[in-house]
Each structure stands twice: as structure tokens, then as C-alpha cells.
Amino acid sequence: MPNRYAAIAAQILDTATARGAEFADVQFWDAYQDQMFVRNGVVRGVGSASTLGYGVRALVDGSWGFAGSDRFDKKSLDATAALAVSIARASARIGDRIRAVRPTEKYVDTYTTPFEIDPRSVSLGRRADDLLAAEKAVHVAKNIISGFAYINGWDTSKEFYSTNGSAIVQRILQSGSGVGAVAIGKDSDVQQRIGPGDFGLFQGGGYEVVHRAQLLQNASIYGQEASQLADAPVLPTQPAGTDLIIHGSVLNLQMHESIGHPLELDRTLGWEANFSGISWATVERVGQLRYGSDKMTVYCDNSLPMGFASVGYDDEGVKPQRVTLIENGILRAFESSRDTASQTGLPQTASVRAQDWGSVPMVRMTNIVLAPGEGTLEDLIADTKAGVLVSGIRSWSIDDHRLNFQFGPQIAWDIQNGKRGKMYKKPTYTGITPQFWGSMDRVAGESEMVVWGTPNCGKGEPVQAGRTTHACSHARFKDVKVGVKADA
């Protein structure tokens, strides 16, 4: 891949240095996004967007300044660099600020997301045919009132340069798709079944991710389940001692909310609080805090194959490494930036991301993985005397310390004596993060693991959308509060 912006970068970095920056970096973004959506046999939406610009960071007296621009004339390049330095100098006047560290690493490298099918090579007609065929397949019953399917794709080229000599060129490919059905019951209750996963299958890679989602194969299953859900009973409150088996399509979002966000190191330090709160897990309890059961090991790996947040280097030029966050239930580390890692003495995880060239890079949840155990989903069911299996996501909420939560899956089945039984709609379960993860007594094996991604994680003010991964299989939890009153 060519270094298209090396000469321009040199001008920006020279200007920043001349204005007093101790260190500066610049990252150029050439980003393209497309999408297609079909409903009830018609292509309802086709869209694409592209953007080209650059973001400059400057370090002055232990404080960062950031400025971005989409103007490439000499005057604008110099003005953007000077603005970043000016903001850094103003930030340095704050007496009780957290002091940033000056980067010392130098990388000259290239990286491309591994892919099989370049999405740019797939025509709109081919995409429409794939989606229309899948949407048609959900219409398996008369009470299905709507079917839909969609594809999203991102193709982002980045060039990163710094005053210490780093020159990193990357092409990041990310794709996702899903299919769903909406059905109406005899009592006019409307139910939806969508998948795979919580919003669909989102992974790093090209158009092969759409194939991997198996939309056509899943469509009739979701159609049948939506049709049955519309007339199914509401899951009643379950008795104490109920075991809950959580399908990976739910568990990955549970990880997102109760592991990924509370283990963002800027959040636990209080640097990020306004948008969605802080964290119950704190730095001084690393190595002591029991986050979950001894079956719970979670790690961060931002080079994870098929990871939706996988990169060669993050947006401050840090190379990923695998870091254990929770080991056999004990807190070991957090998702970090260079500065937060330095502040706490914890490892760097290359977890800094920006939404686009005009947004300041920040610590983001990236790729987190729940280490697998043994067996399959059917093994978990066969091993359960009395319980409930839940799949898909309908609603979720969690408090501003990431501690108390309630999740509403799309569908549930009763389990009695190791067999899946009656179907229920509107299931819920609730818990407190360490107690809930402390009750996990079994995790399915690696053969059941899926690299699930989320395309729209919000954080920051002004808010930035991030793309994250939570890889997992299925798991069982003991004595969970499950269900709601049947008349609720």
C-alpha cells in the first residue's frame, strides 16, 4: 500500500514542532461506508458515504491538543497543526490535569484486514439478490406481517505518521448483515425475531462475512419462531434456583454492557463519566477483585481473527497484544490507552479509537473474548435439570456504574430434565454484575464460539459511535432471577 500522504504529514508535523509541540502525530482517513436494506420484497434503501480528512494530536507540557480538517491546502494544513498545539498549550494550564506521556515507539509497517471477497467487487444487483432471497424465506406463516434483511460495510484506509518516525498504513474492512421477521398474534401482540446475534453478524473482513451469516438458512427459522412467538405465553417469574442458559447471541451483549464498558480504563479513572457513567471496578482492586466465577476468563485481543475492532495498530500507533482482563474470575487489567496504562502501571491494550478523522481518539471497548470451556449448547441443556434457555435481544438496561442490569431476550424455552420444552415470549432476567458472573458454572466449547460484533457502541461527548467485538460461546448461570409476571 502506498504512503499517499507522507509529504503532507511531514509539513503538518514540522509546523506542530515549530509551534512548540514536544511530540505530534497525524492520521489520515479515507473512509467509505455502504448499506442496503430490503423489506417485504422491495429494496427500501441503498446508500453510501465517503469522507477524507485528517486529525492532528500535539503534546505540550504533558497535555494533548487535537484538531481535525478536511482541507488539504498548505494554509489549512499549517492552521490545523497550529490549532492542535494551541489547544494542548491551553490544556496545560489546568493545574490538576492528568499528565500525558510522550510516545517513544517507532513503527514503519502496513496492515490489511484479512479478507476473502473484496466488498467493492460485489455488485449492487448481487447484494440485492442475496437480501431479497433471504427476506422472502422468512414468510413461512400467514401471521408474518413483515420481513427484512440488510447489509452494512466499512472500508477505511488510514495513514499514521508521528514526529518519532512512525509511518503506518492500514486498510480496515468490516462487514455485517442480518435478517428478521415480524409477526402478529391472535391477540394483536406483535413479536420480532432477528439474527444472527443481537443485531446481526458483524465481523472484520469482506463480503464473506455476509455469507458467514447464512441469511437464507436462518431466515425460515426466524420466520417460524416469530410466528410462534406471537401467540406464545409470556415467560412467568421462575422459582428460586432456576438455571439460565444464555445463548451467545445474548451473552455477547451481556459482555458488552457488564464487562466491556466497566473495564474501559478511562471510565474507571473518572475521565469518561457523563455519557454513560463510571465503573464499579476500580484500579486499586486489580489482582484482588472477584469479578466472577473461576470459569470466567476474559481477554482483550485487538488482533483477533475476524474481530470487528481488529487492527494492525490503534489510533495512537500502539501495536495490539493479547492481555488477560479477568483470570479465573479475578480482575487483572483494563482496556487502556498509552496514557491510562502509564498512569496506573497496567498493560497497554491498543484500545484507542476515533469515530472518524474529526473526532478525538479515546479509550474504547474493542475486542474482548470469553475463553471457551467444553461441550456444546445441547450438552448444556442435557446437563440442566430445571432451567430456561434464552436467545436473541429485545431490550436491555444497566445502571451508570455498570452494576445492576436487566435484559430482555427475544425468545425463551423451558428446560426440564435435560430437554428443551415449551416456547415463551418476552423473557427477562436481572442481576448484579459480580454476583451474576459469579454464578456462571459452565461455558460451552470453542466449537460453539462466535466472534460477535456491535456496530453502534456510543461513548463520549460529543458522542462517537464505535465498532466492538465480544467473542463467546454459550454459558449457564445458576440461581438467576428469571421471568416477569405473566400479567405484566
C-alpha positions as CSV (number, residue, x, y, z in Angstrom):
1,M,0.0,0.0,0.0
2,P,1.4,3.4,-0.9
3,N,2.1,6.2,1.6
4,R,-0.1,8.7,-0.2
5,Y,0.2,11.4,2.5
6,A,3.8,11.2,3.7
7,A,4.8,14.6,2.3
8,I,1.7,16.3,3.7
9,A,2.3,14.7,7.0
10,A,5.8,16.0,7.1
11,Q,4.5,19.5,6.7
12,I,1.9,19.1,9.5
13,L,4.4,17.6,11.9
14,D,7.1,20.3,11.1
15,T,4.5,23.0,11.8
16,A,3.4,21.4,15.1
17,T,7.1,21.1,16.2
18,A,7.8,24.7,15.2
19,R,4.8,25.9,17.2
20,G,6.2,24.2,20.3
21,A,4.9,20.6,20.3
22,E,7.1,18.1,22.1
23,F,5.5,15.3,20.1
24,A,2.9,15.2,17.4
25,D,1.1,12.7,15.2
26,V,-1.3,12.9,12.4
27,Q,-3.7,10.2,10.9
28,F,-5.3,10.5,7.5
29,W,-8.7,8.8,7.0
30,D,-10.1,7.8,3.6
31,A,-13.3,6.1,4.7
32,Y,-16.2,4.6,2.8
33,Q,-19.4,3.1,4.1
34,D,-22.3,1.4,2.3
35,Q,-25.6,-0.2,3.2
36,M,-28.6,-1.9,1.7
37,F,-32.0,-2.7,3.3
38,V,-34.9,-4.7,2.0
39,R,-38.4,-5.1,3.4
40,N,-41.3,-7.2,2.1
41,G,-39.8,-8.0,-1.3
42,V,-38.7,-4.4,-2.1
43,V,-35.2,-2.8,-1.8
44,R,-36.2,0.1,0.5
45,G,-32.8,1.7,0.9
46,V,-29.4,1.8,-0.7
47,G,-26.8,4.3,0.5
48,S,-23.1,5.0,0.6
49,A,-21.0,7.7,2.1
50,S,-17.3,8.6,1.9
51,T,-15.1,11.0,3.8
52,L,-11.5,12.2,3.6
53,G,-9.7,14.1,6.2
54,Y,-7.0,14.1,8.9
55,G,-6.7,14.5,12.7
56,V,-3.7,16.0,14.4
57,R,-2.6,15.4,18.0
58,A,0.0,17.6,19.7
59,L,1.7,17.2,23.1
60,V,2.7,20.3,25.1
61,D,3.9,20.1,28.7
62,G,2.1,16.8,29.3
63,S,-1.3,17.8,27.7
64,W,-2.8,16.8,24.4
65,G,-4.5,19.0,21.9
66,F,-6.4,17.7,18.9
67,A,-7.7,19.3,15.7
68,G,-9.1,17.8,12.5
69,S,-9.7,19.1,9.0
70,D,-10.8,18.0,5.5
71,R,-8.9,20.8,3.8
72,F,-5.5,20.0,2.2
73,D,-4.2,23.3,1.0
74,K,-0.9,24.5,2.7
75,K,-2.6,27.2,4.7
76,S,-5.2,24.8,6.2
77,L,-2.5,22.1,6.9
78,D,-0.5,24.6,8.9
79,A,-3.6,26.1,10.6
80,T,-4.8,22.7,11.8
81,A,-1.4,21.8,13.2
82,A,-1.2,25.1,14.9
83,L,-4.7,24.7,16.4
84,A,-3.8,21.3,17.9
85,V,-0.7,22.9,19.6
86,S,-2.7,25.9,20.8
87,I,-5.3,23.6,22.4
88,A,-2.6,21.5,24.0
89,R,-1.0,24.6,25.4
90,A,-4.3,25.8,26.8
91,S,-5.0,22.4,28.4
92,A,-1.5,22.5,30.1
93,R,-2.7,25.5,32.2
94,I,-5.1,23.2,34.1
95,G,-3.3,22.5,37.4
96,D,-4.8,19.2,38.4
97,R,-4.7,17.6,35.0
98,I,-3.6,14.0,34.3
99,R,-0.2,14.3,32.6
100,A,0.2,12.5,29.3
101,V,3.3,10.5,28.4
102,R,5.5,11.2,25.4
103,P,5.4,8.2,23.0
104,T,8.7,6.5,22.3
105,E,7.8,3.6,20.0
106,K,8.5,3.8,16.3
107,Y,6.7,1.6,13.7
108,V,7.1,1.6,10.0
109,D,4.5,-1.0,8.8
110,T,1.5,-1.9,6.8
111,Y,-1.6,-3.9,7.7
112,T,-4.7,-5.1,5.8
113,T,-7.7,-6.8,7.4
114,P,-7.6,-10.5,6.1
115,F,-10.5,-11.0,3.7
116,E,-11.7,-13.4,1.0
117,I,-14.1,-11.3,-1.1
118,D,-13.4,-7.6,-1.6
119,P,-16.8,-6.0,-1.0
120,R,-16.1,-3.4,-3.7
121,S,-16.2,-6.4,-6.2
122,V,-19.8,-7.4,-5.3
123,S,-22.4,-5.6,-7.4
124,L,-25.5,-3.9,-6.1
125,G,-27.5,-6.5,-8.0
126,R,-25.8,-9.4,-6.3
127,R,-26.3,-7.8,-2.9
128,A,-30.0,-7.2,-3.6
129,D,-30.5,-10.8,-4.8
130,D,-28.9,-12.1,-1.6
131,L,-31.1,-10.0,0.6
132,L,-34.4,-10.5,-1.3
133,A,-33.9,-14.2,-1.3
134,A,-33.4,-14.3,2.5
135,E,-36.3,-11.9,3.2
136,K,-38.6,-14.0,1.0
137,A,-37.7,-17.1,3.1
138,V,-39.0,-15.6,6.4
139,H,-42.6,-15.6,5.1
140,V,-43.4,-19.1,6.3
141,A,-46.7,-18.3,8.0
142,K,-49.8,-16.1,7.3
143,N,-49.3,-14.1,10.5
144,I,-45.9,-12.7,9.5
145,I,-46.6,-9.1,8.6
146,S,-43.1,-8.0,7.7
147,G,-39.7,-9.4,6.7
148,F,-36.5,-7.6,6.3
149,A,-32.8,-8.1,5.6
150,Y,-29.8,-5.8,5.4
151,I,-26.1,-5.5,4.7
152,N,-23.6,-2.9,6.0
153,G,-19.9,-2.5,5.1
154,W,-17.0,-0.2,6.0
155,D,-13.7,0.2,4.1
156,T,-11.3,2.5,5.8
157,S,-7.8,3.4,4.7
158,K,-5.6,5.1,7.3
159,E,-2.1,6.6,7.3
160,F,-0.5,7.4,10.6
161,Y,2.7,9.5,11.0
162,S,4.5,10.8,14.1
163,T,7.4,13.0,15.0
164,N,9.3,10.0,16.3
165,G,9.3,8.4,12.8
166,S,6.3,6.1,12.8
167,A,4.7,5.6,9.4
168,I,1.8,3.1,9.4
169,V,-0.5,2.4,6.5
170,Q,-3.7,0.3,7.1
171,R,-6.8,-0.8,5.3
172,I,-9.6,-1.9,7.7
173,L,-12.5,-3.9,6.3
174,Q,-15.6,-4.5,8.4
175,S,-18.9,-6.1,7.3
176,G,-22.2,-7.1,8.8
177,S,-25.7,-8.4,7.8
178,G,-28.9,-9.7,9.4
179,V,-32.4,-10.9,8.6
180,G,-35.6,-10.8,10.6
181,A,-39.4,-11.3,10.7
182,V,-42.3,-9.6,12.5
183,A,-45.5,-11.5,13.3
184,I,-48.8,-10.6,14.8
185,G,-50.7,-12.9,17.2
186,K,-54.4,-13.6,17.7
187,D,-54.5,-11.0,20.5
188,S,-52.7,-8.4,18.2
189,D,-49.4,-8.8,20.0
190,V,-46.5,-8.1,17.7
191,Q,-43.3,-10.1,18.1
192,Q,-40.0,-9.9,16.2
193,R,-37.2,-12.4,15.7
194,I,-33.9,-11.2,14.2
195,G,-30.4,-12.6,13.9
196,P,-27.9,-13.9,13.8
197,G,-26.7,-12.4,17.1
198,D,-28.2,-9.4,18.8
199,F,-28.3,-7.1,15.7
200,G,-26.8,-9.4,13.0
201,L,-23.3,-10.9,12.4
202,F,-20.7,-8.1,12.3
203,Q,-17.0,-9.0,11.9
204,G,-13.8,-7.9,10.4
205,G,-13.5,-9.0,6.8
206,G,-15.1,-8.7,3.3
207,Y,-18.3,-9.9,1.8
208,E,-17.6,-13.4,3.1
209,V,-19.0,-12.2,6.4
210,V,-22.4,-11.9,4.7
211,H,-22.1,-15.5,3.5
212,R,-21.0,-16.5,7.0
213,A,-24.2,-15.0,8.4
214,Q,-26.2,-17.7,6.5
215,L,-29.1,-15.4,6.0
216,L,-31.0,-17.7,3.7
217,Q,-30.6,-20.7,6.0
218,N,-31.6,-18.7,9.1
219,A,-34.5,-16.9,7.6
220,S,-37.1,-19.6,7.7
221,I,-36.1,-20.5,11.3
222,Y,-36.6,-16.8,12.4
223,G,-39.9,-16.7,10.5
224,Q,-41.2,-19.8,12.2
225,E,-40.1,-18.6,15.6
226,A,-41.6,-15.1,15.1
227,S,-44.9,-16.7,14.0
228,Q,-44.9,-19.0,17.1
229,L,-43.8,-16.2,19.5
230,A,-46.8,-14.0,18.5
231,D,-49.1,-16.5,20.2
232,A,-46.8,-17.9,22.8
233,P,-47.3,-17.2,26.5
234,V,-45.2,-14.6,28.4
235,L,-42.5,-16.3,30.4
236,P,-43.7,-16.2,34.1
237,T,-41.5,-15.5,37.0
238,Q,-39.4,-18.6,37.6
239,P,-38.8,-20.2,41.0
240,A,-35.7,-19.6,43.0
241,G,-32.9,-21.8,42.0
242,T,-33.6,-21.6,38.3
243,D,-30.6,-22.2,36.0
244,L,-30.3,-19.8,33.0
245,I,-28.6,-20.9,29.8
246,I,-27.7,-17.8,27.7
247,H,-27.1,-18.3,24.0
248,G,-24.1,-16.5,22.6
249,S,-26.5,-14.1,20.7
250,V,-27.5,-12.7,24.1
251,L,-24.3,-13.3,26.1
252,N,-22.2,-11.2,23.8
253,L,-24.2,-8.1,24.6
254,Q,-24.2,-9.0,28.3
255,M,-20.4,-9.0,28.0
256,H,-20.5,-5.6,26.2
257,E,-22.5,-3.9,29.0
258,S,-21.2,-5.6,32.1
259,I,-17.6,-6.4,31.1
260,G,-16.5,-4.3,28.2
261,H,-17.7,-0.9,29.4
262,P,-16.8,-1.2,33.0
263,L,-13.3,-2.3,32.0
264,E,-12.5,0.8,29.9
265,L,-9.7,2.3,32.0
266,D,-10.6,5.9,31.4
267,R,-14.1,5.2,32.7
268,T,-12.9,3.7,36.0
269,L,-10.4,6.6,36.4
270,G,-13.3,9.1,36.0
271,W,-12.1,10.6,32.8
272,E,-15.2,9.4,31.0
273,A,-18.4,9.7,33.0
274,N,-21.1,12.0,31.6
275,F,-22.4,9.9,28.7
276,S,-22.9,6.6,30.3
277,G,-21.4,6.6,33.8
278,I,-18.3,5.3,35.5
279,S,-17.4,1.8,36.7
280,W,-17.9,-0.3,39.8
281,A,-14.5,-2.0,39.1
282,T,-11.5,0.1,40.3
283,V,-7.8,0.0,39.6
284,E,-6.7,-0.5,43.2
285,R,-8.6,-3.8,43.3
286,V,-6.6,-5.4,40.4
287,G,-5.5,-8.8,41.5
288,Q,-8.0,-8.9,44.3
289,L,-11.5,-8.2,43.0
290,R,-13.5,-11.3,42.2
291,Y,-15.4,-10.3,39.1
292,G,-16.9,-13.8,38.5
293,S,-16.6,-17.5,39.0
294,D,-13.4,-19.5,38.4
295,K,-14.9,-20.5,35.0
296,M,-14.6,-16.8,33.9
297,T,-11.5,-15.8,31.9
298,V,-11.8,-12.8,29.6
299,Y,-9.0,-11.3,27.5
300,C,-8.6,-8.4,25.1
301,D,-7.0,-9.2,21.7
302,N,-7.2,-6.4,19.1
303,S,-5.6,-8.6,16.5
304,L,-8.3,-11.3,16.9
305,P,-9.1,-13.0,13.6
306,M,-12.5,-11.8,12.3
307,G,-12.6,-9.2,15.2
308,F,-14.8,-6.3,14.3
309,A,-12.3,-4.0,16.1
310,S,-9.1,-5.8,14.9
311,V,-6.3,-3.5,13.6
312,G,-2.6,-3.6,13.0
313,Y,-2.2,-0.5,15.2
314,D,-4.7,1.6,17.1
315,D,-5.3,5.3,16.5
316,E,-2.3,6.4,18.6
317,G,0.1,4.0,16.9
318,V,0.1,1.2,19.5
319,K,0.6,-2.4,18.3
320,P,-2.0,-4.8,19.8
321,Q,-1.1,-7.7,22.1
322,R,-3.3,-10.2,23.9
323,V,-3.9,-9.1,27.5
324,T,-5.9,-11.0,30.1
325,L,-8.5,-8.8,31.8
326,I,-10.1,-11.4,34.1
327,E,-8.4,-14.6,35.0
328,N,-10.4,-17.4,36.6
329,G,-12.8,-14.7,37.9
330,I,-10.1,-12.3,39.3
331,L,-9.7,-8.8,37.8
332,R,-6.2,-8.5,36.2
333,A,-6.3,-5.5,33.7
334,F,-8.4,-3.0,31.9
335,E,-8.8,-1.8,28.2
336,S,-6.3,1.0,28.1
337,S,-4.6,3.8,26.2
338,R,-0.9,4.7,26.4
339,D,-1.6,7.4,29.0
340,T,-4.1,5.4,31.2
341,A,-1.7,2.5,31.2
342,S,1.2,4.8,32.3
343,Q,-1.0,6.4,34.9
344,T,-1.8,3.0,36.5
345,G,1.1,0.8,35.7
346,L,-1.2,-1.6,33.8
347,P,-0.5,-3.0,30.3
348,Q,-1.4,-1.2,27.1
349,T,-4.1,-2.9,25.0
350,A,-4.1,-0.8,21.9
351,S,-7.7,0.2,22.6
352,V,-7.7,3.8,21.4
353,R,-10.2,4.6,18.6
354,A,-11.8,7.6,17.0
355,Q,-15.1,7.6,15.1
356,D,-13.5,9.5,12.2
357,W,-10.8,12.0,11.3
358,G,-12.6,14.8,13.0
359,S,-13.1,13.0,16.4
360,V,-10.5,12.9,19.2
361,P,-9.2,9.3,19.8
362,M,-10.3,7.8,23.1
363,V,-10.2,4.5,25.0
364,R,-12.9,2.3,23.5
365,M,-14.1,-1.2,24.2
366,T,-12.5,-3.1,21.3
367,N,-12.2,-7.0,21.1
368,I,-13.0,-8.9,24.2
369,V,-13.2,-12.7,24.4
370,L,-14.8,-15.0,27.0
371,A,-12.5,-18.0,27.0
372,P,-14.4,-21.2,26.0
373,G,-15.0,-24.2,28.1
374,E,-16.2,-27.6,26.9
375,G,-19.1,-29.1,25.1
376,T,-22.0,-27.8,23.0
377,L,-25.2,-25.9,23.7
378,E,-27.0,-29.3,23.6
379,D,-24.6,-30.6,26.3
380,L,-25.5,-27.6,28.5
381,I,-29.2,-28.3,28.0
382,A,-28.8,-32.0,28.7
383,D,-26.9,-31.2,31.9
384,T,-29.7,-28.9,33.2
385,K,-32.5,-30.4,35.4
386,A,-34.7,-27.2,35.6
387,G,-34.0,-24.0,33.8
388,V,-34.6,-21.6,30.9
389,L,-32.7,-21.1,27.6
390,V,-32.8,-17.6,26.1
391,S,-31.8,-16.3,22.7
392,G,-31.7,-13.0,20.7
393,I,-32.0,-9.5,22.1
394,R,-35.2,-7.4,22.6
395,S,-34.2,-4.8,25.2
396,W,-31.5,-4.2,27.8
397,S,-30.6,-1.7,30.5
398,I,-27.8,-1.2,33.0
399,D,-27.0,1.5,35.6
400,D,-24.4,4.1,35.5
401,H,-21.9,2.0,37.5
402,R,-22.4,-1.0,35.2
403,L,-23.6,-2.9,38.2
404,N,-27.4,-3.6,38.2
405,F,-28.9,-4.7,34.9
406,Q,-32.0,-6.2,33.2
407,F,-32.0,-7.9,29.8
408,G,-35.0,-8.8,27.7
409,P,-34.2,-11.6,25.2
410,Q,-36.4,-12.3,22.2
411,I,-37.3,-15.9,22.9
412,A,-37.1,-18.5,25.7
413,W,-37.6,-22.2,26.1
414,D,-38.3,-24.1,29.3
415,I,-35.8,-26.9,30.2
416,Q,-36.9,-29.8,32.3
417,N,-34.7,-32.9,32.9
418,G,-32.3,-32.1,30.2
419,K,-34.8,-31.4,27.4
420,R,-35.9,-28.2,25.7
421,G,-39.6,-27.7,26.1
422,K,-42.3,-25.0,25.8
423,M,-41.5,-21.7,24.0
424,Y,-42.2,-18.4,25.7
425,K,-42.1,-14.7,24.7
426,K,-40.9,-11.6,26.5
427,P,-38.4,-13.3,28.8
428,T,-36.3,-11.2,31.1
429,Y,-33.5,-11.8,33.6
430,T,-31.9,-9.5,36.0
431,G,-28.8,-9.4,38.2
432,I,-25.9,-7.6,39.8
433,T,-22.6,-7.9,37.8
434,P,-20.3,-9.7,40.2
435,Q,-23.0,-12.0,41.6
436,F,-24.2,-12.8,38.1
437,W,-20.8,-13.7,36.7
438,G,-20.0,-15.4,39.9
439,S,-22.9,-17.8,39.2
440,M,-21.5,-18.9,35.9
441,D,-20.8,-22.6,36.3
442,R,-20.3,-23.8,32.7
443,V,-19.2,-22.4,29.3
444,A,-19.6,-24.2,26.0
445,G,-16.5,-25.1,24.0
446,E,-14.5,-23.5,21.2
447,S,-16.6,-25.1,18.5
448,E,-19.6,-23.0,19.6
449,M,-17.7,-19.7,19.8
450,V,-18.7,-16.9,17.5
451,V,-16.9,-13.6,17.0
452,W,-19.9,-11.3,17.6
453,G,-19.6,-7.6,16.7
454,T,-21.6,-4.5,17.6
455,P,-21.6,-1.6,15.0
456,N,-23.0,1.3,17.1
457,C,-21.5,1.5,20.6
458,G,-21.8,5.0,21.9
459,K,-19.3,6.9,24.1
460,G,-18.1,10.4,24.7
461,E,-19.4,13.9,24.4
462,P,-19.8,14.7,21.6
463,V,-20.8,11.1,21.2
464,Q,-18.8,8.8,19.0
465,A,-20.0,5.5,17.5
466,G,-17.6,2.6,17.9
467,R,-17.4,-0.9,16.4
468,T,-16.7,-3.6,19.0
469,T,-16.3,-7.3,19.4
470,H,-17.4,-9.7,22.2
471,A,-16.5,-13.3,21.2
472,C,-18.1,-16.1,23.2
473,S,-19.9,-19.4,23.0
474,H,-22.9,-20.1,25.3
475,A,-22.9,-20.3,29.1
476,R,-25.0,-21.4,32.1
477,F,-25.7,-19.4,35.2
478,K,-27.1,-20.8,38.5
479,D,-29.9,-19.4,40.5
480,V,-30.8,-16.3,38.4
481,K,-33.8,-14.1,38.7
482,V,-35.7,-15.0,35.5
483,G,-39.1,-14.0,34.1
484,V,-41.8,-11.5,34.8
485,K,-45.3,-11.7,36.0
486,A,-47.5,-13.3,33.3
487,D,-50.0,-10.4,33.6
488,A,-47.3,-7.6,33.4
